Each structure stands twice: as C-alpha cells, then as structure tokens.
Amino acid sequence: MKFYASVAVYLLIAGVLSWGILLAMKGSLWFLLAGLAAYTLAFAKLGCLPKSH
C-alpha cells in the first residue's frame, strides 16, 4: 500500500509542477514555486536522510 501511495504522491507533485510550468509561461510563478517546494521537501525528507538503526 505504501508503494501505491508514494506513486500517487509522486504523480500529484508531477502534475503540480507541470501545471506550474504552464502558469509560469503566462506570468504566474506562485504555483510552480509551491510545487518545487513540495518536491524539494518530499525528496529531501524521504530520499536524503540516513537510515535510522
């Protein structure tokens, strides 16, 4: 179940980043920045922390 949840979150963040790129082309950067912050926080928290023993 964790795998499917992580795939869903990854696709959601990818959708936010894609929509943010489209809005940035029209001059609105806030959605892109929010997606970038979510992407950075999610993968810094999940991917870069050392394993706890």
N, CA and C of each residue as an Amber inpcrd file, in Angstrom:
protein
   159
   0.8190000  -1.2000000   0.0000000   0.0000000   0.0000000   0.0000000
   0.8600000   1.2590000   0.0000000   2.0110000   1.1930000   0.6760000
   2.9060000   2.3500000   0.6950000   3.4120000   2.6730000  -0.7060000
   3.6390000   1.6180000  -1.4910000   4.1270000   1.8310000  -2.8460000
   3.1190000   2.6230000  -3.6730000   1.8580000   2.2350000  -3.6000000
   0.8240000   2.9260000  -4.3700000   0.6160000   4.3530000  -3.8700000
   0.7480000   4.5590000  -2.5810000   0.6220000   5.9050000  -2.0240000
   1.7820000   6.7790000  -2.4970000   2.9840000   6.2250000  -2.5270000
   4.1280000   7.0190000  -2.9750000   4.0330000   7.3320000  -4.4700000
   3.5320000   6.3940000  -5.2530000   3.3400000   6.6580000  -6.6840000
   2.2920000   7.7540000  -6.8800000   1.2240000   7.7000000  -6.1050000
   0.1690000   8.7200000  -6.2120000   0.7040000  10.0970000  -5.8320000
   1.4880000  10.1710000  -4.7690000   2.0630000  11.4550000  -4.3520000
   3.0320000  11.9650000  -5.4030000   3.8530000  11.0870000  -5.9590000
   4.8020000  11.4900000  -6.9900000   4.0720000  12.0350000  -8.2240000
   3.0010000  11.3610000  -8.6240000   2.2280000  11.8330000  -9.7770000
   1.5240000  13.1520000  -9.4780000   1.0540000  13.3140000  -8.2570000
   0.4230000  14.5740000  -7.8640000   1.4170000  15.7270000  -7.9220000
   2.6060000  15.5200000  -7.3930000   3.6270000  16.5710000  -7.4270000
   4.0510000  16.8430000  -8.8750000   4.1440000  15.8050000  -9.6920000
   4.4820000  15.9990000 -11.1040000   3.4060000  16.8170000 -11.8090000
   2.1410000  16.5570000 -11.4840000   1.0420000  17.3370000 -12.0590000
   1.1000000  18.7970000 -11.6300000   1.4140000  19.0220000 -10.3460000
   1.5240000  20.4050000  -9.8540000   2.6760000  21.1250000 -10.5470000
   3.8040000  20.4460000 -10.7120000   4.9340000  21.0660000 -11.4040000
   4.6070000  21.3520000 -12.8710000   3.9230000  20.4270000 -13.5200000
   3.5450000  20.6370000 -14.9270000   2.5820000  21.8100000 -15.0680000
   1.5900000  21.8670000 -14.1970000   0.6280000  22.9720000 -14.2310000
   1.3290000  24.2830000 -13.8970000   2.2880000  24.2160000 -12.9700000
   3.0550000  25.4090000 -12.6130000   3.8870000  25.9310000 -13.7700000
   4.4330000  25.0390000 -14.5660000   5.1950000  25.4660000 -15.7450000
   4.2780000  26.1710000 -16.7350000   3.0800000  25.6060000 -16.9370000
   2.1310000  26.2420000 -17.8550000   1.7170000  27.6250000 -17.3490000
   1.4680000  27.7500000 -16.0480000   1.0970000  29.0490000 -15.4920000
   2.2720000  30.0300000 -15.5080000   3.4880000  29.5170000 -15.3520000
   4.6650000  30.3860000 -15.3770000   4.8570000  31.0050000 -16.7560000
   4.4430000  30.2960000 -17.7890000   4.5450000  30.8530000 -19.1420000
   3.6000000  32.0300000 -19.3200000   2.5370000  32.0800000 -18.4940000
   1.5970000  33.1960000 -18.5540000   1.9460000  34.2910000 -17.5580000
   3.0180000  34.0730000 -16.7510000   3.4720000  35.1120000 -15.8430000
   3.1940000  34.8750000 -14.3700000   2.5670000  33.7590000 -14.0240000
   2.2540000  33.4650000 -12.6280000   3.1940000  32.3700000 -12.1270000
   4.0910000  32.7270000 -11.2240000   5.1010000  31.7790000 -10.7600000
   4.7490000  31.0860000  -9.4500000   3.6980000  31.5040000  -8.7600000
   3.4470000  31.0000000  -7.4140000   3.1460000  29.5110000  -7.4000000
   2.4210000  28.9840000  -8.3820000   2.0750000  27.5600000  -8.4080000
   3.3140000  26.7070000  -8.6720000   4.1960000  27.1980000  -9.5390000
   5.4450000  26.4960000  -9.8170000   6.3300000  26.4710000  -8.5820000
   6.4020000  27.5770000  -7.8750000   7.2160000  27.6330000  -6.6640000
   6.6530000  26.7300000  -5.5770000   5.3430000  26.6540000  -5.4540000
   4.7260000  25.7630000  -4.4700000   5.0190000  24.2990000  -4.8100000
   4.9280000  23.9400000  -6.0680000   5.2460000  22.5710000  -6.4950000
   6.7020000  22.2370000  -6.3000000   7.5750000  23.1840000  -6.5740000
   9.0070000  22.9770000  -6.3790000   9.3300000  22.7970000  -4.8990000
   8.6760000  23.5770000  -4.0410000   8.8910000  23.4400000  -2.5990000
   8.4040000  22.0730000  -2.1140000   7.2510000  21.6260000  -2.5820000
   6.7270000  20.3150000  -2.1930000   7.6520000  19.2030000  -2.6680000
   8.1400000  19.3060000  -3.8850000   9.0640000  18.3130000  -4.4380000
  10.3490000  18.2720000  -3.6260000  10.8990000  19.4270000  -3.3360000
  12.1520000  19.5030000  -2.5970000  11.9880000  18.9530000  -1.1840000
  10.9320000  19.3460000  -0.4980000  10.7220000  18.8690000   0.8670000
  10.4580000  17.3630000   0.9050000   9.6610000  16.8660000  -0.0160000
   9.3260000  15.4460000  -0.0130000  10.5650000  14.5830000  -0.2620000
  11.3710000  14.9580000  -1.2200000  12.5130000  14.1180000  -1.5410000
  13.7130000  14.3890000  -0.6490000  13.8060000  15.5560000  -0.0530000
  14.8460000  15.7850000   0.9440000  14.5290000  14.9770000   2.2020000
  13.2550000  14.9230000   2.5680000  12.8510000  14.1740000   3.7630000
  12.9390000  12.6690000   3.5340000  12.4990000  12.2000000   2.3910000
  12.4300000  10.7600000   2.1560000  13.6890000  10.1730000   1.5250000
  14.3810000  10.9480000   0.7170000  15.4850000  10.3780000  -0.0440000
  16.8800000  10.6640000   0.4740000  17.0580000  11.7030000   1.2650000
  18.4060000  12.1080000   1.6390000  18.7590000  11.8330000   3.0890000
  17.7900000  11.4580000   3.8900000  18.0920000  11.2110000   5.3010000
  18.7380000   9.8440000   5.4630000  19.7080000   9.7470000   6.3720000
  20.3110000   8.4290000   6.6210000  19.3150000   7.5100000   7.3130000
  19.5000000   6.2260000   7.1080000  18.6180000   5.2350000   7.7240000
  18.8650000   5.1970000   9.2360000  17.8070000   5.1480000  10.0180000
  17.9310000   5.0200000  11.4670000  17.9870000   3.5470000  11.8410000
  18.8980000   3.2230000  12.7260000  19.0250000   1.8220000  13.1600000
  18.4610000   1.6590000  14.5290000
